[in-house]
Amino acid sequence: MANPKDILVITTSSAEGLKIKKHLKPVSAHIVAGTNLFSDFLGGLTDVFGGRSSSYQKQLSSLYNEAIERIKHNTHEIGGNCVIGLSIDMDEISGKGKSMFMLTAIGTAVIIESDEKSNSQSNTNEKFENVGVERINNLRQRKNIIKRAENRELDYDDETWSFITSNQVQEIFTFLLKRFSHTIESFQSMPDSYNIFNKNFISYIDSLEENKKTSLLYDTIEIETNQQVALYLSKVIKELNLFDYEKNMSLLKNTDFKKQKIGIRISTYDKSFYNKKDIENLNQTKVFIHSTFKERGEVTTKKQLLSSKEKDVWNCECGNKSNEIGQYCGTCNNDIFGFKQTEMKPNEIVKYIEQKIELINEYIK
């Protein structure tokens, strides 16, 4: 099964038509949330009607959904395609005048016989015989947010971030980047603003379906003209362990050297788990980097001062000539391969990948 989102999760130990081939092991997910997560509910109680609070219910639903997604991911990591006997409990942890909620989900990961005919995954285009008012209101709010984002009128407050994250509103991805490009560029001079945005953006991306968030990040890097934004998206890939061989090879083969450099950086990032195919892909990545990233400067010679002897020097592609071999260009600060001192070099990347392959081989049969 290629996608954790497709893993079946049930609360019973069996179901009609469910054929279990193998029981793997118990899987669990734990989420700890501060009570400030429910600050709107606790502070005002403005949406309480008939003894219920819609905001409190939405926050609880968000926590439950996150727990289920995590347990799906953990099951996928060990090769399962179904979770049986799911149970979810919530407890309050308190001490020194502070309290937190801990939500625990536990079940048993199993492998079931796949049935290609029975794919009951729902999607946004699914039609129903009846539809609840909550679904209608949710769609209305979604469309309103997308329209306001397009018109640059959207206020990205806590409520907006919560909605676009819990409802996977991927349509505003490009508008988000445009709105916060200055924040990304000013991460050193505006660390507080950057940290708030980064936290919200990471959660937003992580809420999307696996294939969608991977495509959004890599495809945007390919076309993004703002180098700082492109580099930031590569950091998101690292944070969420979203290394993708095919997508990254596309970056490595890009005609723009800046895109290639992002690709070589991503080559050191991790996936959530590895298998034999990944070892093959890593080897191919290593070979490609070794054969592609050659010297970009021209090695030549020049006469030494007060001597008839000549010594090797290199001319940088920026136009600066006669740089010492092994030194960085005095004009652009790049080495002969086009990399700055703070950047990992191709030979270092190759060694890193070789080490990763060795580590993976210790576990893979």
Rosetta blueprint (number, residue, H / E / L):
1 M L
2 A L
3 N L
4 P H
5 K H
6 D H
7 I L
8 L E
9 V E
10 I L
11 T L
12 T L
13 S L
14 S L
15 A L
16 E L
17 G L
18 L L
19 K L
20 I E
21 K E
22 K E
23 H E
24 L E
25 K E
26 P E
27 V E
28 S E
29 A E
30 H E
31 I E
32 V E
33 A E
34 G E
35 T H
36 N H
37 L H
38 F H
39 S H
40 D H
41 F H
42 L H
43 G H
44 G H
45 L L
46 T L
47 D L
48 V E
49 F E
50 G L
51 G L
52 R E
53 S E
54 S H
55 S H
56 Y H
57 Q H
58 K H
59 Q H
60 L H
61 S H
62 S H
63 L H
64 Y H
65 N H
66 E H
67 A H
68 I H
69 E H
70 R H
71 I H
72 K H
73 H H
74 N H
75 T H
76 H H
77 E H
78 I L
79 G L
80 G L
81 N L
82 C E
83 V E
84 I E
85 G E
86 L E
87 S E
88 I E
89 D E
90 M E
91 D E
92 E E
93 I E
94 S E
95 G E
96 K L
97 G L
98 K E
99 S E
100 M E
101 F E
102 M E
103 L E
104 T E
105 A E
106 I E
107 G E
108 T E
109 A E
110 V E
111 I E
112 I E
113 E L
114 S L
115 D L
116 E L
117 K L
118 S L
119 N L
120 S L
121 Q L
122 S L
123 N L
124 T L
125 N L
126 E L
127 K L
128 F L
129 E L
130 N L
131 V L
132 G L
133 V H
134 E H
135 R H
136 I H
137 N H
138 N H
139 L H
140 R H
141 Q H
142 R H
143 K H
144 N H
145 I H
146 I H
147 K H
148 R H
149 A H
150 E H
151 N L
152 R L
153 E L
154 L L
155 D L
156 Y L
157 D L
158 D H
159 E H
160 T H
161 W H
162 S H
163 F H
164 I H
165 T H
166 S H
167 N L
168 Q L
169 V L
170 Q H
171 E H
172 I H
173 F H
174 T H
175 F H
176 L H
177 L H
178 K H
179 R H
180 F L
181 S H
182 H H
183 T H
184 I H
185 E H
186 S L
187 F L
188 Q L
189 S L
190 M L
191 P H
192 D H
193 S H
194 Y H
195 N H
196 I H
197 F H
198 N H
199 K H
200 N H
201 F H
202 I H
203 S H
204 Y H
205 I H
206 D H
207 S H
208 L L
209 E L
210 E H
211 N H
212 K H
213 K H
214 T H
215 S H
216 L H
217 L H
218 Y H
219 D H
220 T H
221 I H
222 E H
223 I H
224 E L
225 T L
226 N L
227 Q H
228 Q H
229 V H
230 A H
231 L H
232 Y H
233 L H
234 S H
235 K H
236 V H
237 I H
238 K H
239 E H
240 L L
241 N L
242 L E
243 F L
244 D L
245 Y H
246 E H
247 K H
248 N H
249 M H
250 S H
251 L H
252 L H
253 K L
254 N L
255 T L
256 D L
257 F H
258 K H
259 K H
260 Q H
261 K H
262 I H
263 G H
264 I H
265 R H
266 I H
267 S L
268 T L
269 Y L
270 D L
271 K E
272 S L
273 F L
274 Y L
275 N L
276 K H
277 K H
278 D H
279 I H
280 E H
281 N H
282 L H
283 N H
284 Q H
285 T H
286 K H
287 V H
288 F H
289 I H
290 H H
291 S H
292 T H
293 F L
294 K L
295 E L
296 R L
297 G L
298 E E
299 V E
300 T E
301 T E
302 K E
303 K E
304 Q L
305 L L
306 L L
307 S L
308 S L
309 K L
310 E E
311 K E
312 D E
313 V E
314 W E
315 N E
316 C L
317 E L
318 C L
319 G L
320 N L
321 K L
322 S L
323 N E
324 E E
325 I L
326 G L
327 Q L
328 Y L
329 C L
330 G L
331 T L
332 C L
333 N L
334 N E
335 D L
336 I L
337 F L
338 G L
339 F L
340 K E
341 Q L
342 T L
343 E L
344 M L
345 K L
346 P H
347 N H
348 E H
349 I H
350 V H
351 K H
352 Y H
353 I H
354 E H
355 Q H
356 K H
357 I H
358 E H
359 L H
360 I H
361 N H
362 E L
363 Y L
364 I L
365 K L
